[in-house]
Amino acid sequence: MSAVRRWDAWSCTVSVTVEAGSPDRAERVVRDLMADVDAAVSRFRDDAELVRVARHGGRLVPASALTVELVQVALQAARATDGAVDPTLGADLAALGYDADLDVVRAAPRGRAAGTRTGLGQLEALHRPSWPLRRDWRSVRVDPELRLVGVPAGVGLDLGAVAKAWTADEAARRVHALDGHAVLVEIGGDLALAGRPSRPWQVDVAERRGGAGTRVAVTRGGLATSSTRERRWTTTDGVPAHHLLDPRTGRPADSSWRTVAVWAPSAVLANTLSTAAVVRGPEALPWLQRDDVAARVVTVAGAVEHVGGWPPETEVAA
């Protein structure tokens, strides 16, 4: 019988499900890895390595192996999607008010003083007069051998989506390595599986946490859902915003697709493709029409479309 541990972190729900073995030990593995990733690449911590890189814009800065790997993964996602998934949007997100954990942003009064900001929020406040900032993922420099990372002055990296998916993949691998049992790790809608379960995992896919959706059976790979309906807030100017930015404008994507769920061989690939698909809409179809990918698309009007081998709808009520 499987066991589940569930908690809140990174402004989302985190869970680890093990088919056998110790769920407490599995939870510790996931929590420890998330703490390491947070210290490395959080946009909201003054002591995070990613913030230090931004503060020394225009220079190559020493970084840990973890930070270097995560930046490389983010750049691979940008390359694979022709820049639709762009890690250089940190200052743009901060300019829109997303400069702290989402619960804090939603609760903050409008017109918050720039001096109260932390992490990349301070970078945005410093460079606000020239916003939107000139940035391009090709401008990021990484030296993996010397463990150096650099960005142009005024550019802040946001690895949020890719780092979350990478953490799910890596956490599932580490938990599986403990005793060889099948495991499923979910971090805010990004799911990663490791090991071979005795029966397929039953996973509910919805636009919002706890909302109506469909149920799918999965045995391997990763599953990610990107949506303009979940991570939303109101800017200090009173304008509704969401976290999926179009790199061409630095503003929330105005897409014909509001939600895209993707199954792929890894959570990183699934997240990369689901994010790119929301940002680019139907232009992203070539990225989704692959032999190893299946997708469920919800249009702005609420119509559901399937790409690849996504199974027929099995309705799940909210």
C-alpha positions as CSV (number, residue, x, y, z in Angstrom):
1,M,0.0,0.0,0.0
2,S,1.4,3.4,-1.0
3,A,2.0,6.2,1.6
4,V,1.9,9.9,0.9
5,R,3.5,12.9,2.6
6,R,2.2,16.3,1.7
7,W,3.1,19.9,2.7
8,D,3.2,23.5,1.4
9,A,6.4,25.1,0.1
10,W,7.4,27.4,-2.7
11,S,3.9,28.8,-2.8
12,C,2.5,25.5,-3.9
13,T,1.7,22.0,-2.6
14,V,4.5,19.4,-2.5
15,S,3.9,15.7,-2.1
16,V,5.9,12.5,-2.2
17,T,4.2,9.1,-2.7
18,V,6.1,5.9,-2.2
19,E,4.7,2.4,-3.0
20,A,6.7,0.9,-0.2
21,G,9.5,1.9,2.2
22,S,9.7,4.8,4.6
23,P,7.6,7.9,3.6
24,D,9.2,9.9,6.4
25,R,12.7,9.3,4.9
26,A,11.4,10.1,1.5
27,E,10.0,13.4,2.7
28,R,13.3,14.3,4.3
29,V,15.1,13.7,0.9
30,V,12.6,16.0,-0.9
31,R,12.7,18.7,1.7
32,D,16.6,18.7,1.9
33,L,16.9,19.0,-1.9
34,M,14.3,21.8,-2.1
35,A,16.3,23.7,0.6
36,D,19.5,23.3,-1.4
37,V,17.7,24.5,-4.6
38,D,16.1,27.4,-2.8
39,A,19.5,28.6,-1.4
40,A,21.0,28.4,-4.9
41,V,18.4,29.9,-7.2
42,S,15.6,31.6,-5.3
43,R,14.7,35.1,-6.6
44,F,13.5,36.1,-3.2
45,R,16.5,35.6,-0.9
46,D,19.2,38.1,-0.5
47,D,21.7,35.4,0.2
48,A,20.8,33.2,-2.9
49,E,23.5,32.6,-5.4
50,L,21.3,33.7,-8.3
51,V,20.7,37.1,-6.6
52,R,24.5,37.5,-6.1
53,V,25.1,36.8,-9.8
54,A,22.6,39.5,-10.7
55,R,24.2,42.0,-8.3
56,H,27.5,41.5,-10.1
57,G,26.0,41.9,-13.6
58,G,28.6,42.1,-16.3
59,R,31.0,39.8,-14.5
60,L,31.4,36.0,-14.2
61,V,30.7,35.0,-10.6
62,P,31.7,31.8,-8.7
63,A,28.7,29.5,-8.2
64,S,28.0,26.1,-6.8
65,A,27.7,23.0,-9.0
66,L,24.0,23.0,-8.3
67,T,23.5,26.6,-9.5
68,V,25.6,25.9,-12.6
69,E,23.6,22.8,-13.4
70,L,20.3,24.6,-13.0
71,V,21.3,27.5,-15.2
72,Q,22.5,25.1,-17.9
73,V,19.1,23.2,-17.7
74,A,17.3,26.6,-18.1
75,L,19.4,27.5,-21.1
76,Q,18.8,24.1,-22.7
77,A,15.0,24.8,-22.3
78,A,15.4,28.2,-23.9
79,R,17.4,26.7,-26.8
80,A,14.9,23.9,-27.3
81,T,12.0,26.3,-27.5
82,D,13.6,29.1,-29.5
83,G,13.5,31.3,-26.5
84,A,9.8,30.8,-25.6
85,V,11.0,29.6,-22.2
86,D,13.5,32.4,-21.3
87,P,15.3,32.4,-17.9
88,T,16.2,36.1,-18.2
89,L,12.8,37.4,-17.1
90,G,13.6,37.8,-13.4
91,A,13.6,41.6,-13.4
92,D,10.4,41.6,-15.6
93,L,8.6,39.5,-13.0
94,A,9.8,41.7,-10.2
95,A,8.7,44.8,-12.1
96,L,5.2,43.3,-12.2
97,G,5.3,42.9,-8.5
98,Y,6.2,39.2,-8.3
99,D,9.2,39.8,-6.1
100,A,8.4,37.5,-3.2
101,D,6.6,34.3,-2.5
102,L,3.2,34.5,-4.1
103,D,1.2,34.5,-0.9
104,V,3.2,37.5,0.3
105,V,2.7,39.3,-3.1
106,R,-1.0,38.7,-2.9
107,A,-1.3,40.0,0.6
108,A,0.9,43.1,0.2
109,P,-0.7,46.5,-0.1
110,R,-0.5,48.2,-3.4
111,G,2.2,50.8,-3.7
112,R,4.7,48.8,-1.6
113,A,7.9,50.8,-1.2
114,A,10.9,49.6,-3.2
115,G,13.0,49.5,-0.1
116,T,11.0,46.6,1.4
117,R,11.9,44.4,-1.5
118,T,14.4,41.5,-1.3
119,G,16.3,39.4,-3.8
120,L,15.7,40.4,-7.4
121,G,13.0,42.8,-6.3
122,Q,15.9,45.1,-5.2
123,L,17.5,44.8,-8.7
124,E,14.2,45.7,-10.3
125,A,13.8,48.8,-8.1
126,L,17.4,49.9,-8.9
127,H,16.8,49.7,-12.6
128,R,13.1,50.6,-12.8
129,P,13.5,53.7,-15.0
130,S,14.8,51.7,-17.9
131,W,12.2,48.9,-17.6
132,P,11.6,46.7,-19.7
133,L,15.2,45.7,-19.4
134,R,17.1,44.5,-22.4
135,R,17.7,40.8,-21.9
136,D,18.2,37.7,-23.9
137,W,18.9,34.1,-22.8
138,R,21.9,34.0,-25.2
139,S,23.5,36.7,-23.1
140,V,23.9,34.4,-20.1
141,R,27.4,33.0,-19.7
142,V,28.3,29.7,-17.9
143,D,31.7,28.1,-17.4
144,P,30.9,24.7,-16.0
145,E,34.5,23.7,-15.5
146,L,35.4,26.8,-13.4
147,R,31.8,27.0,-12.0
148,L,31.2,30.6,-13.1
149,V,27.9,32.2,-14.1
150,G,27.4,35.7,-15.5
151,V,24.6,37.9,-16.8
152,P,24.6,41.4,-18.3
153,A,24.2,44.3,-15.9
154,G,20.5,44.8,-15.0
155,V,19.5,41.3,-15.9
156,G,18.0,38.9,-13.4
157,L,17.5,35.2,-13.9
158,D,14.3,33.4,-13.0
159,L,14.7,29.6,-13.0
160,G,11.4,29.0,-11.2
161,A,9.6,26.7,-13.5
162,V,12.6,24.7,-14.8
163,A,14.1,24.5,-11.3
164,K,10.9,23.2,-9.9
165,A,10.6,20.5,-12.5
166,W,14.3,19.6,-12.2
167,T,13.9,19.3,-8.4
168,A,10.9,16.9,-8.9
169,D,13.0,14.7,-11.3
170,E,16.0,14.7,-9.0
171,A,14.0,14.1,-5.8
172,A,12.2,11.1,-7.4
173,R,15.5,9.7,-8.5
174,R,17.1,10.1,-5.0
175,V,14.1,8.6,-3.2
176,H,14.0,5.7,-5.6
177,A,17.7,5.1,-5.0
178,L,17.1,4.6,-1.2
179,D,15.5,1.2,-1.6
180,G,14.4,0.7,-5.2
181,H,10.7,1.2,-4.6
182,A,8.5,3.2,-7.0
183,V,8.0,6.8,-6.1
184,L,6.0,9.8,-7.4
185,V,7.1,13.4,-6.5
186,E,4.9,16.4,-7.2
187,I,5.9,20.0,-6.7
188,G,3.2,22.5,-7.7
189,G,1.8,20.5,-10.6
190,D,5.1,19.1,-11.8
191,L,5.2,15.4,-11.3
192,A,8.2,13.0,-11.7
193,L,8.1,9.2,-11.4
194,A,11.0,6.8,-10.7
195,G,10.9,3.1,-10.4
196,R,8.3,0.7,-11.8
197,P,5.0,0.7,-9.9
198,S,3.0,-2.5,-9.5
199,R,0.0,-0.6,-10.8
200,P,-0.1,2.7,-12.7
201,W,-0.3,5.8,-10.6
202,Q,-3.7,7.6,-10.9
203,V,-3.1,11.3,-11.4
204,D,-5.7,14.1,-11.6
205,V,-4.9,16.8,-14.1
206,A,-6.7,20.1,-13.6
207,E,-6.3,23.8,-14.3
208,R,-6.3,24.7,-10.7
209,R,-5.4,22.9,-7.5
210,G,-8.4,20.9,-6.4
211,G,-10.4,21.9,-9.5
212,A,-12.3,19.8,-12.0
213,G,-10.3,18.0,-14.6
214,T,-9.4,14.6,-15.9
215,R,-7.7,11.5,-14.5
216,V,-4.8,9.7,-16.3
217,A,-2.8,6.6,-15.5
218,V,1.0,7.0,-15.6
219,T,3.9,4.6,-14.9
220,R,7.0,6.6,-15.9
221,G,8.3,9.9,-17.0
222,G,7.0,13.3,-16.0
223,L,3.9,15.3,-16.1
224,A,3.6,19.1,-15.9
225,T,0.7,21.6,-16.1
226,S,1.2,25.3,-17.0
227,S,-1.7,27.7,-16.7
228,T,-2.5,31.3,-16.7
229,R,-5.3,30.7,-14.2
230,E,-3.4,29.6,-11.1
231,R,-0.4,31.8,-10.2
232,R,-2.2,35.2,-10.5
233,W,-1.9,38.4,-8.6
234,T,-2.7,42.1,-8.9
235,T,0.1,44.5,-9.7
236,T,0.7,47.7,-7.7
237,D,-1.0,49.5,-10.6
238,G,-4.1,47.4,-10.1
239,V,-3.7,45.3,-13.2
240,P,-4.3,41.5,-13.1
241,A,-1.1,39.5,-14.0
242,H,0.1,35.9,-14.2
243,H,3.5,34.4,-14.1
244,L,3.9,33.1,-17.7
245,L,5.6,35.9,-19.5
246,D,6.1,36.3,-23.2
247,P,9.8,37.0,-23.7
248,R,9.0,39.1,-26.7
249,T,7.2,41.7,-24.5
250,G,8.2,41.0,-20.9
251,R,4.5,41.0,-20.1
252,P,2.1,38.2,-19.2
253,A,1.4,36.1,-22.3
254,D,-1.8,36.8,-24.1
255,S,-2.3,33.3,-25.4
256,S,-5.2,31.4,-27.1
257,W,-4.4,28.6,-24.7
258,R,-4.9,29.1,-21.0
259,T,-3.7,25.7,-19.8
260,V,-1.5,23.0,-21.2
261,A,-0.6,19.7,-19.5
262,V,2.2,17.7,-21.0
263,W,3.5,14.1,-20.4
264,A,7.1,13.6,-21.4
265,P,10.0,11.4,-20.4
266,S,11.0,13.8,-17.7
267,A,9.3,16.6,-15.6
268,V,11.9,19.1,-17.0
269,L,10.9,18.4,-20.6
270,A,7.2,18.3,-19.7
271,N,7.4,21.7,-18.0
272,T,9.5,23.2,-20.8
273,L,7.0,22.2,-23.4
274,S,3.9,23.1,-21.4
275,T,5.3,26.6,-20.6
276,A,6.3,27.2,-24.2
277,A,2.9,26.1,-25.4
278,V,1.0,28.5,-23.2
279,V,3.3,31.4,-24.2
280,R,3.2,30.7,-28.0
281,G,-0.2,29.1,-28.3
282,P,-0.8,27.2,-31.6
283,E,2.7,28.2,-32.8
284,A,4.0,25.7,-30.3
285,L,2.3,22.7,-31.9
286,P,5.5,21.4,-33.6
287,W,7.1,21.2,-30.2
288,L,4.2,19.1,-28.9
289,Q,3.9,16.8,-31.9
290,R,6.6,14.4,-30.9
291,D,6.6,10.6,-30.4
292,D,7.5,10.8,-26.8
293,V,5.1,13.6,-25.8
294,A,1.3,13.8,-25.1
295,A,-0.6,17.0,-24.3
296,R,-3.9,18.2,-23.1
297,V,-4.7,21.8,-24.1
298,V,-7.5,24.1,-22.8
299,T,-8.3,27.1,-24.9
300,V,-9.3,30.5,-23.5
301,A,-12.9,29.6,-24.3
302,G,-12.6,26.4,-22.2
303,A,-12.5,23.8,-25.1
304,V,-10.3,20.8,-24.4
305,E,-8.0,19.5,-27.2
306,H,-5.6,16.5,-27.2
307,V,-2.2,16.3,-28.9
308,G,-0.4,13.0,-29.4
309,G,-1.4,10.0,-27.3
310,W,-3.2,11.8,-24.5
311,P,-6.0,9.5,-23.3
312,P,-9.8,10.2,-23.6
313,E,-11.2,12.4,-20.9
314,T,-12.2,10.8,-17.6
315,E,-14.0,13.5,-15.7
316,V,-13.0,14.3,-12.2
317,A,-15.2,16.7,-10.2
318,A,-13.7,19.6,-8.2
